[in-house]
Amino acid sequence: GQQVMQIPQYQHVQEGEDFTTYCNSSTTLSNIQWYKQRPGGHPVFLIQLVKSGEVKKQKRLTFQFGEAKKNSSLHITATQTTDVGTYFCATLKAAGNKLTFGGGTRVLVKP
Amino acid sequence: GAVVSQHPSWVICKSGTSVKIECRSLDFQATTMFWYRQFPKQSLMLMATSNEGSKATYEQGVEKDKFLINHASLTLSTLTVTSAHPEDSSFYICSARRLAGPSTDTQYFGPGTRLTVL
C-alpha cells in the first residue's frame, strides 16, 4: 500500500533556531496533509498541499510539496517552546477517503 | 466549528470486560468516521472506517468481532472493544469527515480515549 516515511524521527532544537522535517514516498501522491499533535493531545490539521511544487506558509511554518509530488517538507523558523509536539504528514487516498500517516517527527525545544 | 468529542477520555478496565467508546461530531454531520489506534510514541494506525447506516470497513489485521463499530447516526459512531486484554491498552482516536460544506477532505480528530486494561 501507499506509505509515507518521515525523517528525522526525533528533532531536538534550540529555541530560536530553524528546522525542517521531511516526508517521502516511493509513489506519486495526490495530496499531502500535515498535522501537529501536542504531548497527550490529538492530531490537529495544519494544511493540505495538492499541487506540484506548491508552497504554503502559516506564520513561521512553511510547507512545500515536491515537484514530483513524492515528497514534502515542513520548515519552522525561529522555533518556540510552543512548537513542541509531533508533526505528522499524511496522505489522503481518494478511494475510501483514508488517511495514511507517516511515522511522525517528535520535536523537543531546548530553551 | 468542526468539533469532535469522544467519551470517555480515559478508562481503566479489567481483562475480559468490554469497553464502549463514543465519537460525536458536535456541530456538523459526518457520513464517515474513522477509528485509529496509537501506541506510545508511535504513529496513528487506521483500524476501521465507520459509515452511517452500513457496516464498517476494517483494515487488514483488525478483528471485526473484537472491535465492534456502530454508526447509528450522522453524528455518532461507537467502538466497542470486546473481551479486552492488556495488549489492547492504547490511545483510541476517532476522526470525522464533513458530509458537506467546506473542507470535506479534512478529517477532524476527537481528543482520544486512553484505554488501560489491567
gemmi code that builds the backbone of each chain (N, CA, C; Angstrom):
import gemmi

chains = {
    "A": [
        ("GLY", (0.812, -1.198, 0.000), (0.000, 0.000, 0.000), (0.848, 1.252, 0.000)),
        ("GLN", (0.196, 2.339, -0.077), (0.892, 3.624, -0.121), (1.460, 3.955, 1.254)),
        ("GLN", (2.755, 4.252, 1.306), (3.373, 4.573, 2.569), (4.120, 5.880, 2.452)),
        ("VAL", (4.147, 6.595, 3.561), (4.935, 7.811, 3.632), (5.908, 7.671, 4.793)),
        ("MET", (7.155, 8.019, 4.544), (8.213, 7.906, 5.531), (8.622, 9.303, 5.959)),
        ("GLN", (8.826, 9.478, 7.251), (9.218, 10.782, 7.763), (10.605, 10.718, 8.384)),
        ("ILE", (11.376, 11.753, 8.141), (12.672, 11.911, 8.799), (12.870, 13.368, 9.182)),
        ("PRO", (13.543, 13.628, 10.299), (14.023, 12.635, 11.263), (12.895, 12.157, 12.172)),
        ("GLN", (13.158, 11.110, 12.912), (12.164, 10.602, 13.855), (12.089, 11.525, 15.078)),
        ("TYR", (13.241, 12.038, 15.479), (13.321, 12.965, 16.604), (14.108, 14.200, 16.182)),
        ("GLN", (13.726, 15.325, 16.742), (14.429, 16.573, 16.443), (14.529, 17.379, 17.730)),
        ("HIS", (15.772, 17.581, 18.189), (15.995, 18.461, 19.334), (16.475, 19.796, 18.792)),
        ("VAL", (15.755, 20.825, 19.083), (16.049, 22.134, 18.504), (16.270, 23.151, 19.610)),
        ("GLN", (17.260, 23.985, 19.423), (17.475, 25.089, 20.349), (16.450, 26.172, 20.057)),
        ("GLU", (15.858, 26.713, 21.080), (14.870, 27.780, 20.884), (15.480, 28.894, 20.034)),
        ("GLY", (14.730, 29.311, 19.047), (15.205, 30.371, 18.170), (15.800, 29.868, 16.860)),
        ("GLU", (16.154, 28.596, 16.820), (16.739, 28.046, 15.596), (15.642, 27.549, 14.651)),
        ("ASP", (16.062, 27.262, 13.428), (15.144, 26.729, 12.422), (15.333, 25.214, 12.314)),
        ("PHE", (14.327, 24.528, 11.835), (14.500, 23.116, 11.496), (13.505, 22.715, 10.422)),
        ("THR", (13.811, 21.573, 9.802), (12.963, 21.055, 8.726), (12.710, 19.575, 8.946)),
        ("THR", (11.494, 19.154, 8.715), (11.151, 17.738, 8.743), (10.650, 17.336, 7.368)),
        ("TYR", (10.978, 16.099, 6.978), (10.723, 15.680, 5.612), (9.798, 14.465, 5.562)),
        ("CYS", (9.055, 14.410, 4.494), (8.107, 13.323, 4.273), (8.359, 12.802, 2.861)),
        ("ASN", (8.583, 11.498, 2.733), (8.939, 10.932, 1.436), (8.080, 9.730, 1.098)),
        ("SER", (7.805, 9.597, -0.189), (7.030, 8.454, -0.673), (7.704, 7.885, -1.913)),
        ("SER", (7.563, 6.586, -2.110), (8.119, 5.957, -3.311), (7.171, 6.105, -4.498)),
        ("THR", (5.940, 6.489, -4.193), (4.952, 6.670, -5.263), (4.471, 8.118, -5.295)),
        ("THR", (3.908, 8.502, -6.405), (3.365, 9.859, -6.549), (2.125, 10.006, -5.683)),
        ("LEU", (2.076, 11.094, -4.957), (0.956, 11.357, -4.071), (0.010, 12.370, -4.685)),
        ("SER", (-1.277, 12.174, -4.495), (-2.237, 13.158, -4.997), (-2.328, 14.356, -4.053)),
        ("ASN", (-1.945, 14.139, -2.806), (-2.035, 15.218, -1.831), (-1.154, 14.876, -0.643)),
        ("ILE", (-0.867, 15.855, 0.167), (-0.171, 15.639, 1.414), (-0.796, 16.554, 2.451)),
        ("GLN", (-1.013, 16.022, 3.620), (-1.538, 16.817, 4.720), (-0.527, 16.785, 5.867)),
        ("TRP", (-0.536, 17.849, 6.642), (0.332, 17.909, 7.814), (-0.515, 18.129, 9.052)),
        ("TYR", (-0.147, 17.426, 10.115), (-0.835, 17.520, 11.400), (0.183, 17.757, 12.510)),
        ("LYS", (-0.289, 18.393, 13.578), (0.537, 18.554, 14.771), (-0.194, 17.910, 15.946)),
        ("GLN", (0.545, 17.127, 16.718), (-0.026, 16.501, 17.903), (0.821, 16.917, 19.110)),
        ("ARG", (0.208, 17.676, 20.000), (0.911, 18.055, 21.217), (0.978, 16.860, 22.148)),
        ("PRO", (1.944, 16.821, 23.055), (2.041, 15.698, 24.011), (0.734, 15.503, 24.760)),
        ("GLY", (0.212, 14.286, 24.721), (-1.044, 13.978, 25.398), (-2.273, 14.411, 24.638)),
        ("GLY", (-2.096, 15.038, 23.495), (-3.232, 15.550, 22.745), (-3.551, 14.735, 21.507)),
        ("HIS", (-4.378, 15.299, 20.658), (-4.781, 14.622, 19.446), (-4.275, 15.402, 18.231)),
        ("PRO", (-4.219, 14.752, 17.069), (-3.714, 15.439, 15.881), (-4.613, 16.605, 15.480)),
        ("VAL", (-3.986, 17.707, 15.139), (-4.705, 18.882, 14.676), (-4.245, 19.182, 13.259)),
        ("PHE", (-5.204, 19.315, 12.362), (-4.911, 19.570, 10.954), (-4.218, 20.918, 10.808)),
        ("LEU", (-3.120, 20.919, 10.031), (-2.411, 22.167, 9.757), (-2.685, 22.652, 8.343)),
        ("ILE", (-2.479, 21.758, 7.360), (-2.574, 22.215, 5.981), (-2.671, 21.027, 5.026)),
        ("GLN", (-3.152, 21.295, 3.823), (-3.146, 20.305, 2.761), (-2.485, 20.909, 1.527)),
        ("LEU", (-1.634, 20.135, 0.861), (-0.997, 20.540, -0.385), (-1.415, 19.570, -1.468)),
        ("VAL", (-1.735, 20.092, -2.647), (-2.185, 19.208, -3.726), (-1.439, 19.439, -5.043)),
        ("LYS", (-0.832, 20.617, -5.212), (-0.205, 20.931, -6.490), (1.300, 20.682, -6.469)),
        ("SER", (1.826, 20.262, -7.584), (3.262, 20.058, -7.732), (4.007, 21.354, -7.437)),
        ("GLY", (5.007, 21.279, -6.549), (5.813, 22.460, -6.238), (5.126, 23.475, -5.342)),
        ("GLU", (3.971, 23.141, -4.840), (3.203, 24.100, -4.037), (3.929, 24.455, -2.746)),
        ("VAL", (3.863, 25.717, -2.395), (4.433, 26.215, -1.147), (3.365, 27.019, -0.423)),
        ("LYS", (3.160, 26.712, 0.841), (2.196, 27.466, 1.648), (2.849, 27.846, 2.968)),
        ("LYS", (2.482, 29.015, 3.454), (3.056, 29.492, 4.713), (1.972, 29.759, 5.735)),
        ("GLN", (2.298, 29.432, 6.979), (1.448, 29.780, 8.110), (2.381, 30.360, 9.164)),
        ("LYS", (2.452, 31.668, 9.190), (3.338, 32.354, 10.139), (4.757, 31.815, 10.030)),
        ("ARG", (5.264, 31.114, 11.014), (6.655, 30.637, 10.974), (6.787, 29.250, 10.314)),
        ("LEU", (5.684, 28.710, 9.861), (5.711, 27.384, 9.243), (5.609, 27.516, 7.731)),
        ("THR", (6.494, 26.821, 7.015), (6.464, 26.799, 5.552), (6.347, 25.354, 5.105)),
        ("PHE", (5.331, 25.079, 4.330), (5.062, 23.743, 3.818), (5.333, 23.722, 2.323)),
        ("GLN", (5.973, 22.626, 1.876), (6.288, 22.522, 0.461), (5.961, 21.120, -0.037)),
        ("PHE", (5.429, 21.065, -1.252), (5.149, 19.802, -1.933), (6.135, 19.707, -3.089)),
        ("GLY", (6.812, 18.593, -3.215), (7.839, 18.457, -4.233), (7.300, 18.496, -5.645)),
        ("GLU", (8.191, 18.804, -6.577), (7.801, 18.899, -7.987), (7.259, 17.582, -8.501)),
        ("ALA", (7.835, 16.489, -8.057), (7.388, 15.171, -8.499), (6.244, 14.632, -7.637)),
        ("LYS", (5.840, 15.390, -6.645), (4.757, 15.004, -5.729), (5.065, 13.676, -5.037)),
        ("LYS", (6.344, 13.507, -4.707), (6.738, 12.314, -3.956), (7.310, 12.674, -2.597)),
        ("ASN", (7.452, 13.960, -2.344), (7.988, 14.360, -1.054), (7.425, 15.708, -0.639)),
        ("SER", (7.538, 15.962, 0.651), (7.043, 17.214, 1.198), (7.931, 17.589, 2.373)),
        ("SER", (7.923, 18.852, 2.698), (8.716, 19.296, 3.835), (7.947, 20.327, 4.644)),
        ("LEU", (8.283, 20.391, 5.911), (7.762, 21.401, 6.825), (8.969, 22.083, 7.456)),
        ("HIS", (9.072, 23.369, 7.248), (10.180, 24.138, 7.790), (9.645, 25.119, 8.823)),
        ("ILE", (10.231, 25.102, 10.003), (9.810, 26.026, 11.061), (10.978, 26.967, 11.365)),
        ("THR", (10.717, 28.238, 11.311), (11.754, 29.229, 11.623), (11.580, 29.739, 13.046)),
        ("ALA", (12.694, 30.116, 13.636), (12.709, 30.715, 14.980), (11.852, 29.906, 15.945)),
        ("THR", (12.249, 28.666, 16.134), (11.465, 27.729, 16.944), (11.154, 28.285, 18.325)),
        ("GLN", (9.923, 28.042, 18.758), (9.491, 28.457, 20.086), (9.081, 27.219, 20.891)),
        ("THR", (8.987, 27.379, 22.194), (8.614, 26.240, 23.041), (7.214, 25.728, 22.701)),
        ("THR", (6.389, 26.589, 22.142), (5.042, 26.174, 21.751), (5.034, 25.253, 20.539)),
        ("ASP", (6.199, 25.117, 19.893), (6.292, 24.230, 18.733), (6.516, 22.776, 19.131)),
        ("VAL", (6.678, 22.530, 20.417), (6.887, 21.161, 20.899), (5.712, 20.278, 20.510)),
        ("GLY", (6.021, 19.070, 20.051), (4.972, 18.131, 19.679), (5.466, 17.209, 18.594)),
        ("THR", (4.557, 16.403, 18.079), (4.887, 15.512, 16.974), (4.193, 16.003, 15.718)),
        ("TYR", (4.946, 16.117, 14.661), (4.417, 16.578, 13.385), (4.293, 15.370, 12.456)),
        ("PHE", (3.089, 15.144, 11.997), (2.821, 14.027, 11.100), (2.475, 14.541, 9.710)),
        ("CYS", (3.018, 13.876, 8.707), (2.476, 14.063, 7.377), (1.538, 12.892, 7.119)),
        ("ALA", (0.611, 13.089, 6.224), (-0.355, 12.047, 5.893), (-0.829, 12.288, 4.475)),
        ("THR", (-1.228, 11.220, 3.841), (-1.787, 11.361, 2.506), (-3.167, 10.750, 2.476)),
        ("LEU", (-4.062, 11.412, 1.781), (-5.452, 11.002, 1.728), (-5.694, 10.230, 0.450)),
        ("LYS", (-6.148, 8.993, 0.613), (-6.450, 8.165, -0.543), (-7.877, 8.466, -0.963)),
        ("ALA", (-8.076, 8.773, -2.239), (-9.400, 9.166, -2.712), (-10.437, 8.072, -2.459)),
        ("ALA", (-10.042, 6.842, -2.733), (-10.965, 5.726, -2.521), (-11.080, 5.453, -1.027)),
        ("GLY", (-12.251, 5.684, -0.510), (-12.466, 5.426, 0.913), (-12.060, 6.566, 1.804)),
        ("ASN", (-11.442, 7.592, 1.217), (-11.061, 8.776, 1.990), (-10.188, 8.436, 3.189)),
        ("LYS", (-9.301, 7.472, 3.028), (-8.476, 7.036, 4.154), (-7.184, 7.831, 4.218)),
        ("LEU", (-6.799, 8.148, 5.434), (-5.539, 8.830, 5.672), (-4.462, 7.822, 6.055)),
        ("THR", (-3.313, 7.930, 5.409), (-2.156, 7.124, 5.795), (-1.129, 8.063, 6.389)),
        ("PHE", (-0.754, 7.806, 7.635), (0.144, 8.701, 8.349), (1.593, 8.233, 8.236)),
        ("GLY", (2.479, 9.218, 8.198), (3.889, 8.932, 8.357), (4.180, 8.653, 9.825)),
        ("GLY", (5.419, 8.285, 10.120), (5.775, 7.925, 11.484), (5.887, 9.094, 12.438)),
        ("GLY", (5.941, 10.293, 11.890), (5.999, 11.473, 12.742), (7.409, 11.907, 13.081)),
        ("THR", (7.566, 13.186, 13.303), (8.819, 13.748, 13.808), (8.511, 14.370, 15.160)),
        ("ARG", (9.165, 13.847, 16.198), (8.944, 14.357, 17.557), (9.914, 15.473, 17.833)),
        ("VAL", (9.370, 16.647, 18.093), (10.183, 17.845, 18.246), (10.257, 18.255, 19.709)),
        ("LEU", (11.472, 18.391, 20.193), (11.713, 18.909, 21.539), (12.483, 20.210, 21.401)),
        ("VAL", (12.093, 21.198, 22.169), (12.733, 22.506, 22.074), (13.499, 22.788, 23.358)),
        ("LYS", (14.766, 23.101, 23.199), (15.618, 23.420, 24.346), (15.604, 24.924, 24.563)),
        ("PRO", (15.168, 25.374, 25.750), (15.081, 26.818, 25.984), (16.451, 27.464, 26.155)),
    ],
    "B": [
        ("GLY", (-16.009, 25.934, 14.464), (-16.803, 24.791, 14.058), (-15.957, 23.553, 13.881)),
        ("ALA", (-16.606, 22.420, 13.518), (-15.943, 21.145, 13.261), (-15.314, 20.578, 14.520)),
        ("VAL", (-16.127, 20.405, 15.536), (-15.659, 19.854, 16.801), (-16.105, 18.400, 16.919)),
        ("VAL", (-15.162, 17.565, 17.312), (-15.440, 16.153, 17.518), (-15.131, 15.821, 18.974)),
        ("SER", (-16.064, 15.151, 19.618), (-15.840, 14.775, 21.018), (-15.762, 13.263, 21.138)),
        ("GLN", (-15.087, 12.828, 22.173), (-15.001, 11.405, 22.487), (-15.304, 11.209, 23.954)),
        ("HIS", (-15.945, 10.090, 24.234), (-16.264, 9.776, 25.625), (-16.137, 8.282, 25.842)),
        ("PRO", (-15.468, 7.835, 26.880), (-14.783, 8.655, 27.884), (-13.412, 9.115, 27.392)),
        ("SER", (-12.794, 10.001, 28.108), (-11.457, 10.444, 27.733), (-10.406, 9.435, 28.204)),
        ("TRP", (-10.725, 8.711, 29.265), (-9.847, 7.630, 29.690), (-10.692, 6.585, 30.410)),
        ("VAL", (-10.221, 5.357, 30.352), (-10.946, 4.274, 31.013), (-9.945, 3.194, 31.416)),
        ("ILE", (-10.162, 2.670, 32.607), (-9.378, 1.545, 33.110), (-10.353, 0.406, 33.336)),
        ("CYS", (-10.047, -0.755, 32.795), (-10.960, -1.879, 32.969), (-10.179, -3.149, 33.239)),
        ("LYS", (-10.907, -4.135, 33.697), (-10.292, -5.442, 33.976), (-10.255, -6.265, 32.697)),
        ("SER", (-9.294, -7.133, 32.615), (-9.174, -8.025, 31.471), (-10.439, -8.867, 31.334)),
        ("GLY", (-10.925, -8.985, 30.097), (-12.114, -9.767, 29.837), (-13.393, -8.962, 29.737)),
        ("THR", (-13.349, -7.718, 30.170), (-14.552, -6.880, 30.086), (-14.592, -6.158, 28.744)),
        ("SER", (-15.743, -5.583, 28.446), (-15.920, -4.830, 27.202), (-16.009, -3.346, 27.509)),
        ("VAL", (-15.502, -2.556, 26.615), (-15.478, -1.106, 26.786), (-16.045, -0.437, 25.537)),
        ("LYS", (-16.970, 0.501, 25.750), (-17.539, 1.229, 24.626), (-17.011, 2.654, 24.612)),
        ("ILE", (-16.586, 3.092, 23.438), (-16.083, 4.462, 23.257), (-16.988, 5.154, 22.253)),
        ("GLU", (-17.422, 6.365, 22.602), (-18.291, 7.130, 21.713), (-17.526, 8.236, 21.016)),
        ("CYS", (-17.879, 8.465, 19.770), (-17.313, 9.558, 18.986), (-18.468, 10.365, 18.406)),
        ("ARG", (-18.489, 11.646, 18.716), (-19.582, 12.502, 18.242), (-19.051, 13.717, 17.496)),
        ("SER", (-19.683, 14.016, 16.379), (-19.419, 15.297, 15.715), (-20.453, 16.273, 16.257)),
        ("LEU", (-19.990, 17.340, 16.867), (-20.884, 18.202, 17.633), (-21.600, 19.249, 16.792)),
        ("ASP", (-20.967, 19.743, 15.762), (-21.577, 20.848, 15.024), (-21.603, 20.609, 13.524)),
        ("PHE", (-21.467, 19.352, 13.118), (-21.596, 19.027, 11.704), (-21.994, 17.564, 11.569)),
        ("GLN", (-22.485, 17.230, 10.395), (-22.865, 15.854, 10.129), (-21.720, 15.133, 9.430)),
        ("ALA", (-21.493, 13.915, 9.848), (-20.362, 13.148, 9.321), (-20.863, 11.823, 8.787)),
        ("THR", (-20.835, 11.684, 7.481), (-21.243, 10.407, 6.911), (-20.209, 9.324, 7.172)),
        ("THR", (-18.975, 9.758, 7.363), (-17.888, 8.810, 7.574), (-17.087, 9.202, 8.804)),
        ("MET", (-16.838, 8.228, 9.650), (-15.953, 8.426, 10.786), (-14.884, 7.346, 10.743)),
        ("PHE", (-13.746, 7.664, 11.286), (-12.620, 6.747, 11.239), (-12.145, 6.466, 12.665)),
        ("TRP", (-11.697, 5.253, 12.886), (-11.147, 4.880, 14.191), (-9.680, 4.508, 14.034)),
        ("TYR", (-8.852, 5.160, 14.868), (-7.417, 4.925, 14.841), (-6.973, 4.418, 16.213)),
        ("ARG", (-5.815, 3.768, 16.190), (-5.192, 3.346, 17.433), (-3.755, 3.869, 17.412)),
        ("GLN", (-3.321, 4.369, 18.542), (-1.965, 4.908, 18.619), (-1.287, 4.382, 19.877)),
        ("PHE", (-0.232, 3.597, 19.677), (0.568, 3.127, 20.805), (1.587, 4.204, 21.153)),
        ("PRO", (2.116, 4.172, 22.395), (3.020, 5.232, 22.834), (4.168, 5.474, 21.860)),
        ("LYS", (4.369, 6.723, 21.536), (5.464, 7.185, 20.681), (5.415, 6.556, 19.290)),
        ("GLN", (4.238, 6.181, 18.867), (4.083, 5.648, 17.522), (3.063, 6.479, 16.753)),
        ("SER", (2.937, 6.157, 15.493), (2.023, 6.896, 14.644), (0.601, 6.369, 14.804)),
        ("LEU", (-0.317, 7.041, 14.143), (-1.708, 6.598, 14.149), (-1.901, 5.503, 13.108)),
        ("MET", (-2.569, 4.443, 13.521), (-2.869, 3.349, 12.605), (-4.379, 3.263, 12.439)),
        ("LEU", (-4.838, 3.334, 11.213), (-6.268, 3.248, 10.941), (-6.753, 1.839, 11.247)),
        ("MET", (-7.808, 1.757, 12.036), (-8.395, 0.462, 12.365), (-9.572, 0.159, 11.441)),
        ("ALA", (-10.440, 1.141, 11.289), (-11.653, 0.889, 10.522), (-12.296, 2.190, 10.101)),
        ("THR", (-13.101, 2.077, 9.062), (-13.901, 3.189, 8.565), (-15.355, 2.900, 8.903)),
        ("SER", (-15.971, 3.856, 9.553), (-17.345, 3.693, 10.007), (-18.268, 4.517, 9.115)),
        ("ASN", (-19.211, 3.860, 8.482), (-20.135, 4.526, 7.571), (-21.545, 4.496, 8.141)),
        ("GLU", (-22.173, 5.645, 8.158), (-23.516, 5.745, 8.708), (-24.478, 4.848, 7.950)),
        ("GLY", (-25.167, 3.989, 8.669), (-26.187, 3.136, 8.077), (-25.670, 1.893, 7.388)),
        ("SER", (-24.383, 1.648, 7.442), (-23.863, 0.429, 6.816), (-22.735, -0.146, 7.668)),
        ("LYS", (-22.279, -1.310, 7.263), (-21.232, -1.974, 8.043), (-19.904, -1.238, 7.925)),
        ("ALA", (-19.142, -1.347, 8.996), (-17.822, -0.715, 8.983), (-16.864, -1.511, 8.100)),
        ("THR", (-15.879, -0.822, 7.601), (-14.825, -1.463, 6.811), (-13.567, -1.518, 7.653)),
        ("TYR", (-13.052, -2.717, 7.863), (-11.913, -2.908, 8.743), (-10.618, -3.026, 7.943)),
        ("GLU", (-9.550, -2.512, 8.510), (-8.234, -2.636, 7.888), (-7.699, -4.050, 8.133)),
        ("GLN", (-6.778, -4.414, 7.292), (-6.192, -5.743, 7.388), (-5.566, -5.948, 8.759)),
        ("GLY", (-5.864, -7.083, 9.363), (-5.288, -7.407, 10.669), (-6.118, -6.955, 11.847)),
        ("VAL", (-7.182, -6.232, 11.606), (-8.046, -5.774, 12.694), (-9.252, -6.698, 12.778)),
        ("GLU", (-9.445, -7.292, 13.954), (-10.531, -8.255, 14.116), (-11.869, -7.545, 14.294)),
        ("LYS", (-12.773, -7.755, 13.373), (-14.060, -7.071, 13.431), (-14.929, -7.568, 14.574)),
        ("ASP", (-14.724, -8.799, 15.004), (-15.533, -9.320, 16.107), (-15.023, -8.830, 17.456)),
        ("LYS", (-13.798, -8.353, 17.467), (-13.243, -7.831, 18.707), (-13.497, -6.330, 18.837)),
        ("PHE", (-13.434, -5.645, 17.729), (-13.644, -4.193, 17.720), (-14.947, -3.910, 16.963)),
        ("LEU", (-16.029, -3.845, 17.726), (-17.343, -3.664, 17.128), (-17.612, -2.184, 16.901)),
        ("ILE", (-18.015, -1.863, 15.692), (-18.272, -0.464, 15.356), (-19.718, -0.306, 14.923)),
        ("ASN", (-20.347, 0.720, 15.476), (-21.720, 1.047, 15.115), (-21.810, 2.517, 14.791)),
        ("HIS", (-22.387, 2.846, 13.646), (-22.521, 4.243, 13.237), (-24.011, 4.503, 13.055)),
        ("ALA", (-24.662, 4.781, 14.186), (-26.129, 4.817, 14.207), (-26.719, 6.077, 13.608)),
        ("SER", (-25.955, 7.163, 13.617), (-26.492, 8.422, 13.103), (-25.363, 9.200, 12.442)),
        ("LEU", (-25.703, 10.326, 11.863), (-24.698, 11.143, 11.172), (-23.797, 11.908, 12.133)),
        ("THR", (-24.034, 11.739, 13.427), (-23.193, 12.440, 14.396), (-22.594, 11.526, 15.450)),
        ("LEU", (-22.835, 10.229, 15.345), (-22.360, 9.323, 16.402), (-21.855, 8.005, 15.844)),
        ("SER", (-20.650, 7.657, 16.264), (-20.104, 6.328, 15.993), (-19.575, 5.778, 17.308)),
        ("THR", (-19.728, 4.484, 17.502), (-19.211, 3.873, 18.724), (-18.272, 2.720, 18.378)),
        ("LEU", (-17.248, 2.597, 19.200), (-16.292, 1.493, 19.091), (-16.362, 0.711, 20.388)),
        ("THR", (-16.662, -0.572, 20.301), (-16.680, -1.411, 21.491), (-15.534, -2.401, 21.412)),
        ("VAL", (-14.660, -2.323, 22.392), (-13.563, -3.288, 22.499), (-14.083, -4.439, 23.345)),
        ("THR", (-14.296, -5.580, 22.733), (-14.879, -6.705, 23.461), (-13.785, -7.576, 24.067)),
        ("SER", (-14.094, -8.125, 25.227), (-13.149, -9.006, 25.917), (-11.734, -8.420, 25.872)),
        ("ALA", (-11.626, -7.250, 26.442), (-10.354, -6.522, 26.367), (-9.237, -7.246, 27.108)),
        ("HIS", (-8.038, -7.147, 26.555), (-6.845, -7.718, 27.167), (-5.790, -6.633, 27.296)),
        ("PRO", (-4.792, -6.844, 28.125), (-3.772, -5.804, 28.315), (-3.134, -5.303, 27.020)),
        ("GLU", (-3.009, -6.164, 26.027), (-2.409, -5.712, 24.765), (-3.313, -4.766, 23.980)),
        ("ASP", (-4.575, -4.652, 24.411), (-5.488, -3.686, 23.785), (-5.324, -2.288, 24.374)),
        ("SER", (-4.536, -2.174, 25.418), (-4.293, -0.869, 26.028), (-3.641, 0.040, 24.992)),
        ("SER", (-4.261, 1.173, 24.767), (-3.768, 2.074, 23.726), (-4.551, 3.379, 23.793)),
        ("PHE", (-4.200, 4.290, 22.914), (-4.905, 5.555, 22.741), (-5.773, 5.391, 21.493)),
        ("TYR", (-7.078, 5.456, 21.670), (-8.002, 5.283, 20.556), (-8.542, 6.658, 20.145)),
        ("ILE", (-8.375, 6.985, 18.887), (-8.771, 8.308, 18.397), (-9.740, 8.137, 17.236)),
        ("CYS", (-10.793, 8.916, 17.251), (-11.701, 8.896, 16.111), (-11.526, 10.190, 15.330)),
        ("SER", (-11.935, 10.145, 14.092), (-11.990, 11.370, 13.298), (-13.272, 11.344, 12.486)),
        ("ALA", (-13.692, 12.506, 12.076), (-14.928, 12.614, 11.309), (-14.713, 13.500, 10.104)),
        ("ARG", (-15.361, 13.134, 9.034), (-15.262, 13.900, 7.795), (-16.621, 14.530, 7.532)),
        ("ARG", (-16.611, 15.801, 7.174), (-17.862, 16.528, 6.906), (-18.657, 15.876, 5.782)),
        ("LEU", (-19.955, 15.879, 5.951), (-20.831, 15.392, 4.886), (-20.854, 16.370, 3.726)),
        ("ALA", (-20.895, 17.662, 4.058), (-20.980, 18.676, 3.017), (-20.359, 19.958, 3.534)),
        ("GLY", (-20.240, 20.944, 2.644), (-19.681, 22.225, 3.034), (-18.204, 22.284, 2.752)),
        ("PRO", (-17.522, 23.264, 3.349), (-16.098, 23.430, 3.061), (-15.258, 22.320, 3.676)),
        ("SER", (-14.108, 22.093, 3.081), (-13.107, 21.188, 3.648), (-13.604, 19.762, 3.877)),
        ("THR", (-14.248, 19.173, 2.873), (-14.714, 17.799, 3.044), (-13.549, 16.812, 3.013)),
        ("ASP", (-12.359, 17.284, 2.555), (-11.195, 16.406, 2.593), (-10.575, 16.350, 3.985)),
        ("THR", (-10.907, 17.297, 4.806), (-10.287, 17.388, 6.124), (-10.970, 16.450, 7.102)),
        ("GLN", (-10.147, 15.751, 7.868), (-10.682, 14.931, 8.943), (-10.450, 15.666, 10.255)),
        ("TYR", (-11.475, 15.736, 11.049), (-11.401, 16.421, 12.337), (-11.314, 15.352, 13.419)),
        ("PHE", (-10.276, 15.463, 14.212), (-9.988, 14.414, 15.202), (-10.613, 14.715, 16.553)),
        ("GLY", (-11.067, 13.651, 17.188), (-11.518, 13.761, 18.568), (-10.323, 13.808, 19.497)),
        ("PRO", (-10.570, 14.091, 20.777), (-9.476, 14.230, 21.737), (-8.843, 12.910, 22.144)),
        ("GLY", (-9.445, 11.786, 21.748), (-8.858, 10.491, 22.057), (-9.376, 9.896, 23.352)),
        ("THR", (-9.284, 8.581, 23.445), (-9.643, 7.839, 24.657), (-8.478, 6.941, 25.018)),
        ("ARG", (-7.983, 7.126, 26.231), (-6.856, 6.296, 26.662), (-7.407, 5.095, 27.408)),
        ("LEU", (-7.207, 3.915, 26.843), (-7.706, 2.677, 27.443), (-6.558, 1.929, 28.101)),
        ("THR", (-6.760, 1.577, 29.362), (-5.806, 0.746, 30.090), (-6.522, -0.500, 30.562)),
        ("VAL", (-6.035, -1.648, 30.157), (-6.643, -2.916, 30.558), (-5.716, -3.606, 31.548)),
        ("LEU", (-6.239, -3.875, 32.714), (-5.407, -4.468, 33.779), (-5.422, -5.986, 33.702)),
    ],
}
model = gemmi.Model(1)
for chain_id, residues in chains.items():
    chain = gemmi.Chain(chain_id)
    for i, (resn, *xyz) in enumerate(residues, 1):
        res = gemmi.Residue()
        res.name, res.seqid = resn, gemmi.SeqId(i, " ")
        for name, pos in zip(("N", "CA", "C"), xyz):
            atom = gemmi.Atom()
            atom.name, atom.element = name, gemmi.Element(name[0])
            atom.pos, atom.b_iso = gemmi.Position(*pos), 0.0
            res.add_atom(atom)
        chain.add_residue(res)
    model.add_chain(chain)
structure = gemmi.Structure()
structure.add_model(model)
structure.setup_entities()
